[in-house]
């Protein structure tokens, strides 16, 4: 799995219909209409997301590796 920064993952989420609901500190909370799931994305500059967290967020957002 390639390294992806939180900022670039946020752009991918927005491209797939997720919208920014609120910001709580450094965590951006995303939601999608018709879904009860929320995604809390920790944005710390251009630091890459760790592989386990990225995999978990992709599963919630129903994205595959080719989408990222």
N, C-alpha and C positions, 0 to 999 in steps of 0.2 A: 504494500500500500504506500503510495507516495505521500510526502508531507504536504499538508494544506494548512494555510494560516486561517485563523478564525474570520478575518475580514473577507478573504476570498470565499470561504464556506458560506458566509452570510449572503454574498452575492448569488451563490448557487441556490440557496434557499429561496431568495426573493424571485429568482427566475422560475422556480417551480411552484409559485403561488403562495409562499409563506410571507407574512407581513410582520413588521416590527410592532409589537404591542406596547412595550415599555422598556425602560432601561433602569436597572437597579445596580448602581455602582458600575462595575466593569462587565456585568452580565446583561446581555441583550436577550430579551424574551420574545420569541417568535411564536405565532399561531397561524392556523389556516382555517378558513371558513369551512364548516362541515366536519371538522375534526376536533376531538376533545383534547388532543395531544398539544403540549407546549414544549418548546425547545429553548433551553437556557444555554446561551452561547457565551463562554468567557472570552472577551476580547481584550488581549493584553499586547498592544502594539502589533507587530508582525510575527509574533511567536507562533510556531506550528502547534497544532492540536496534537495531543498524544494519540497513538494508534487506537487504543481501546475506547477513548472518548469519541474519536471520529467515527469508529465503527458503530458505536451506540447511537450517536446522533443520526447517522445515515439510516439505521434501522427504523428509528422513530419517524424520520422524514420520508421513508420508503424510497430511498435513493440507492443506486448501485455505484460501484467504483467508476464506471464510465461516465456517470453524471458529474462526478467531482472532477 
